[in-house]
Amino acid sequence: MTSTLGFAILAVLARGERTGYDIAAAMRRPIAYFWTAGHSQIHAELQKLLAAELVGYEARQGPGPQGKKVYHVTPEGSLALRTWVTEPPRERPERDELVLKTYASWLADPDLIRQMFADQLAVHEARLAEYEREGELIGEPPGFGDPRFGNYAALRCGLGYERHRAEWCRWMISQLSASLNPSWELAKPSES
């Protein structure tokens, strides 16, 4: 059975042949917005995909003395990917460390919790700004059937997620600030 990482690799290769290094680079952007994998994981998964005959490769001359393998999706790999894409996603347990920390936050110093959320807010706002720049570069969504449509759709999901997380962080900071200084709610400037 092919893993989700295997299908992510097949999705990258469906856009064109690539070396293992190129696959890892594609996994950093744009796939890293929603799925991450290290080079060693990708290499191990490529071996499984080769054994299952879902990918093949052509040996080519490399830039140095070593040759390189350029991977491609086989017809069996394309069929497996097309079938997998339309299956409902598997149930997965939600694992969100920040939410878990929030659940237990009543045990900690509120100032430290507020600082943690301020730091998280900065991370999510920076990522949101990066995603918004990417969206401006893309412009209008490409038509369905264009491989860039998937990039755009994933980016939209990322934008929504980052906006939601930033808003939640702001809410947590507000709640913590109000509990630390009850007059803060009255004194804070109104949000526009």
Secondary structure as the mmCIF struct_conf table of DSSP 4:
data_model
#
loop_
_struct_conf.conf_type_id
_struct_conf.id
_struct_conf.beg_label_comp_id
_struct_conf.beg_label_asym_id
_struct_conf.beg_label_seq_id
_struct_conf.end_label_comp_id
_struct_conf.end_label_asym_id
_struct_conf.end_label_seq_id
HELX_RH_AL_P HELX_RH_AL_P1 THR A 4 LEU A 13
TURN_TY1_P TURN_TY1_P1 ALA A 14 ARG A 15
STRN STRN1 ARG A 18 THR A 19
HELX_RH_AL_P HELX_RH_AL_P2 GLY A 20 ARG A 28
TURN_TY1_P TURN_TY1_P2 ARG A 29 PRO A 30
HELX_RH_3T_P HELX_RH_3T_P1 ILE A 31 TYR A 33
TURN_TY1_P TURN_TY1_P3 PHE A 34 PHE A 34
HELX_RH_AL_P HELX_RH_AL_P3 HIS A 39 ALA A 51
TURN_TY1_P TURN_TY1_P4 ALA A 52 GLU A 53
BEND BEND1 LEU A 54 LEU A 54
STRN STRN2 VAL A 55 GLN A 61
BEND BEND2 PRO A 63 GLN A 66
STRN STRN3 GLY A 67 VAL A 73
HELX_RH_AL_P HELX_RH_AL_P4 PRO A 75 VAL A 85
TURN_TY1_P TURN_TY1_P5 THR A 86 THR A 86
BEND BEND3 GLU A 87 GLU A 87
HELX_LH_PP_P HELX_LH_PP_P1 PRO A 88 GLU A 91
HELX_RH_AL_P HELX_RH_AL_P5 GLU A 97 TYR A 103
TURN_TY1_P TURN_TY1_P6 ALA A 104 ALA A 104
HELX_RH_3T_P HELX_RH_3T_P2 SER A 105 LEU A 107
BEND BEND4 ALA A 108 ALA A 108
HELX_RH_AL_P HELX_RH_AL_P6 PRO A 110 ILE A 138
BEND BEND5 GLU A 140 GLU A 140
HELX_LH_PP_P HELX_LH_PP_P2 PRO A 141 GLY A 143
TURN_TY1_P TURN_TY1_P7 PHE A 144 GLY A 145
BEND BEND6 ASP A 146 ASP A 146
HELX_RH_AL_P HELX_RH_AL_P7 PRO A 147 LEU A 180
TURN_TY1_P TURN_TY1_P8 PRO A 182 SER A 183
HELX_RH_AL_P HELX_RH_AL_P8 TRP A 184 ALA A 187
BEND BEND7 LYS A 188 LYS A 188
HELX_LH_PP_P HELX_LH_PP_P3 PRO A 189 GLU A 191
#
